[in-house]
């Protein structure tokens, strides 16, 4: 089994994160998957951004949930990374889904629903509806630190793939609410290493955020299902060298 390389927020190390330019670069280098984060605007549009506020990654201020889509779209979401990207904007989830279809993407898209700090009404249904409208050929997995959100995704359609996302070392669940099976564990580096040493791995592991070359090599050697990394191009090069026995 070959470890998949998933680009964290796109090619986060070389482009402004969670933007169309970051996702295109992730595709350009040959990433097996893409991870992104979604919030809701004040007028109920699903937008792709990591933080609850726009302060860190745009020239604006305030909560995403208190700004309209038009207000969010007016912000510069690239200059903080490099002035070359001053015209980059916050994308909607639909824009990303459509772009991936247009580009012929056939890997894995990990949509993280950011409902652990702000519980957005109808977030799960809105995201699912957008996916259904797009009818992508690529695979989709939904993850969240808010397990109620994952339960909602399963209630909407029990065929939806969901992954438990967690930070602390401890006992991991294979079911949600004692009823809905999960498809994978999305786990931090330390948790994954402890689990692999103990030899207990009941579900596929997708490990985040794997940026150090030694860790990338370690998890590829251990043949985990996937690593989520800010450096997809480097990770792919390491995997290719490993595959060739170099």
C-alpha positions as CSV (number, residue, x, y, z in Angstrom):
1,X,0.0,0.0,0.0
2,X,1.4,3.4,-1.0
3,X,1.0,6.3,1.4
4,X,-1.2,9.0,-0.1
5,X,0.1,12.6,0.0
6,X,-2.6,15.1,0.9
7,X,-1.9,18.8,0.5
8,X,-2.8,20.6,3.7
9,X,-5.0,23.7,2.8
10,X,-3.5,23.2,-0.7
11,X,0.2,23.7,-1.2
12,X,0.3,25.8,2.0
13,X,4.1,26.2,2.1
14,X,4.3,27.8,-1.4
15,X,0.9,29.5,-1.9
16,X,-1.6,31.4,0.3
17,X,-3.5,28.7,2.1
18,X,-7.0,27.6,1.3
19,X,-7.1,29.5,-2.0
20,X,-7.7,28.4,-5.6
21,X,-4.0,29.1,-6.4
22,X,-2.9,26.8,-3.5
23,X,-5.2,24.0,-4.6
24,X,-4.1,24.4,-8.3
25,X,-0.4,24.2,-7.1
26,X,-1.2,21.0,-5.1
27,X,-2.7,19.5,-8.3
28,X,0.3,20.7,-10.3
29,X,2.8,18.8,-8.2
30,X,0.7,15.7,-8.3
31,X,-0.8,15.5,-4.8
32,X,-3.0,12.5,-4.2
33,X,-5.4,14.6,-2.1
34,X,-6.4,18.0,-0.9
35,X,-7.5,19.1,2.5
36,X,-9.5,22.3,3.1
37,X,-11.6,24.0,5.8
38,X,-15.1,25.5,5.6
39,X,-17.1,28.1,7.5
40,X,-20.4,29.9,6.7
41,X,-20.7,33.6,5.8
42,X,-23.4,35.7,7.5
43,X,-25.6,35.1,4.5
44,X,-25.2,31.4,4.7
45,X,-22.6,30.7,1.9
46,X,-20.0,28.0,2.4
47,X,-16.6,29.6,2.2
48,X,-13.1,28.1,2.3
49,X,-11.0,29.5,5.1
50,X,-9.3,28.0,8.2
51,X,-9.8,30.5,11.0
52,X,-13.0,31.7,12.5
53,X,-11.8,35.3,11.7
54,X,-10.4,36.8,8.6
55,X,-7.6,38.6,10.5
56,X,-4.7,36.3,9.9
57,X,-5.1,35.5,6.2
58,X,-6.6,38.6,4.7
59,X,-6.4,42.4,5.0
60,X,-9.7,42.5,6.8
61,X,-10.9,42.0,10.4
62,X,-13.8,40.2,12.0
63,X,-15.6,36.9,12.2
64,X,-16.3,35.1,9.0
65,X,-19.8,34.4,10.3
66,X,-20.5,38.1,10.6
67,X,-19.4,39.1,7.1
68,X,-21.4,38.6,3.9
69,X,-20.0,36.7,0.9
70,X,-19.6,40.0,-0.9
71,X,-17.7,41.4,2.0
72,X,-15.5,38.3,2.2
73,X,-14.9,38.4,-1.6
74,X,-13.7,42.0,-1.4
75,X,-10.8,41.1,0.9
76,X,-7.2,40.5,-0.2
77,X,-6.4,36.9,0.8
78,X,-3.0,36.7,-0.7
79,X,-0.7,39.6,0.2
80,X,-0.1,38.4,3.7
81,X,1.7,35.5,2.1
82,X,3.4,37.4,-0.8
83,X,2.4,40.6,-2.6
84,X,2.4,38.6,-5.8
85,X,-0.9,37.2,-4.7
86,X,-2.7,40.5,-3.9
87,X,-5.6,39.6,-6.2
88,X,-6.3,36.2,-4.6
89,X,-9.6,36.0,-2.8
90,X,-11.4,33.7,-0.4
91,X,-13.0,31.0,-2.5
92,X,-16.4,29.5,-2.0
93,X,-16.6,25.7,-1.6
94,X,-18.5,25.5,-4.9
95,X,-15.7,27.3,-6.7
96,X,-13.2,24.8,-5.4
97,X,-15.4,21.8,-6.2
98,X,-16.0,23.1,-9.7
99,X,-12.3,23.8,-10.2
100,X,-11.3,20.3,-9.2
101,X,-13.9,18.8,-11.7
102,X,-12.6,21.1,-14.4
103,X,-9.0,20.1,-13.7
104,X,-9.9,16.4,-13.8
105,X,-9.0,15.7,-10.2
106,X,-9.6,12.1,-9.3
107,X,-8.0,11.9,-5.8
108,X,-9.4,12.5,-2.3
109,X,-10.9,15.8,-1.1
110,X,-10.9,16.2,2.7
111,X,-13.5,18.8,3.7
112,X,-13.0,19.8,7.3
113,X,-16.2,21.4,8.8
114,X,-15.0,24.0,11.3
115,X,-17.9,23.7,13.7
116,X,-15.8,23.1,16.9
117,X,-15.9,26.7,18.0
118,X,-18.9,28.1,16.2
119,X,-21.8,25.8,15.5
120,X,-23.2,26.8,12.1
121,X,-26.8,26.0,11.5
122,X,-27.3,23.9,8.4
123,X,-23.5,23.6,7.7
124,X,-23.6,19.9,7.1
125,X,-26.6,20.0,4.8
126,X,-25.3,23.0,2.8
127,X,-21.9,21.3,2.3
128,X,-23.6,18.0,1.3
129,X,-25.9,19.8,-1.2
130,X,-23.0,21.5,-2.9
131,X,-21.2,18.2,-3.3
132,X,-24.3,16.6,-4.7
133,X,-24.8,19.5,-7.2
134,X,-21.2,19.1,-8.4
135,X,-21.4,15.3,-8.6
136,X,-17.6,15.0,-8.5
137,X,-15.7,12.0,-9.8
138,X,-13.2,12.3,-6.9
139,X,-13.7,10.9,-3.5
140,X,-14.8,13.0,-0.5
141,X,-14.2,12.5,3.2
142,X,-15.7,14.8,5.8
143,X,-13.8,15.5,9.0
144,X,-14.4,17.7,12.1
145,X,-13.4,18.1,15.7
146,X,-17.2,18.4,16.4
147,X,-18.4,14.8,16.3
148,X,-22.0,15.9,16.3
149,X,-21.3,17.4,12.8
150,X,-20.0,14.0,11.6
151,X,-23.1,12.3,13.0
152,X,-25.2,14.8,11.0
153,X,-23.3,14.0,7.8
154,X,-24.1,10.3,8.4
155,X,-27.7,11.0,9.1
156,X,-28.0,13.0,5.9
157,X,-26.5,10.0,4.0
158,X,-25.1,7.0,5.7
159,X,-22.8,6.5,2.7
160,X,-21.0,9.7,3.4
161,X,-17.4,9.0,4.4
162,X,-16.4,10.6,7.7
163,X,-13.2,10.7,9.6
164,X,-12.6,11.3,13.3
165,X,-10.3,14.3,13.8
166,X,-8.7,14.6,17.2
167,X,-5.6,16.0,18.9
168,X,-5.0,14.0,22.1
169,X,-3.5,10.6,22.7
170,X,-6.1,8.3,24.0
171,X,-8.7,5.8,23.0
172,X,-10.2,6.3,19.5
173,X,-13.7,5.5,18.5
174,X,-14.7,3.4,15.5
175,X,-18.3,4.4,15.8
176,X,-20.1,7.7,16.3
177,X,-22.9,7.7,18.9
178,X,-22.5,3.9,19.1
179,X,-24.2,3.6,15.7
180,X,-22.4,5.2,12.7
181,X,-19.1,3.6,11.6
182,X,-16.3,6.0,10.7
183,X,-14.0,5.3,7.8
184,X,-10.7,6.7,9.1
185,X,-8.8,8.4,11.9
186,X,-7.3,11.8,11.2
187,X,-4.6,12.0,13.8
188,X,-1.7,14.2,15.0
189,X,1.9,13.0,14.5
190,X,2.5,11.9,18.1
191,X,-0.7,10.0,18.4
192,X,0.1,8.1,15.2
193,X,3.6,7.2,16.3
194,X,2.3,5.9,19.6
195,X,-0.3,3.8,17.9
196,X,2.1,2.4,15.4
197,X,4.6,1.5,18.1
198,X,1.8,-0.3,20.0
199,X,0.8,-2.1,16.8
200,X,-2.9,-1.1,17.2
201,X,-4.4,0.3,14.0
202,X,-8.0,-0.6,13.6
203,X,-8.8,2.0,11.0
204,X,-6.8,3.7,8.3
205,X,-4.6,6.6,9.6
206,X,-4.3,9.9,7.9
207,X,-1.6,11.8,9.9
208,X,-1.4,15.6,10.3
209,X,0.5,17.8,9.9
210,X,3.6,15.9,8.7
211,X,6.2,18.5,7.6
212,X,9.6,17.3,8.9
213,X,11.4,15.1,6.3
214,X,12.3,12.5,8.9
215,X,8.6,12.2,9.9
216,X,7.5,12.0,6.2
217,X,10.0,9.2,5.7
218,X,8.8,7.4,8.9
219,X,5.2,7.4,8.0
220,X,5.8,6.4,4.4
221,X,8.0,3.5,5.7
222,X,5.2,2.5,8.0
223,X,2.7,2.6,5.1
224,X,0.1,4.7,6.9
225,X,-3.0,5.4,4.6
226,X,-2.0,9.1,4.1
227,X,-0.1,12.0,5.5
228,X,-1.4,15.5,5.4
229,X,1.4,18.0,4.8
230,X,2.2,21.6,4.0
231,X,4.9,20.4,1.7
232,X,3.2,18.0,-0.8
233,X,5.9,18.4,-3.5
234,X,8.7,17.4,-1.1
235,X,6.6,14.6,0.4
236,X,6.0,13.2,-3.1
237,X,9.7,13.4,-3.9
238,X,10.5,11.5,-0.7
239,X,7.9,8.8,-1.5
240,X,9.2,8.4,-5.0
241,X,12.8,8.0,-3.7
242,X,11.5,5.4,-1.2
243,X,9.6,3.5,-3.9
244,X,12.7,3.3,-6.0
245,X,14.8,2.1,-3.0
246,X,17.1,5.1,-3.2
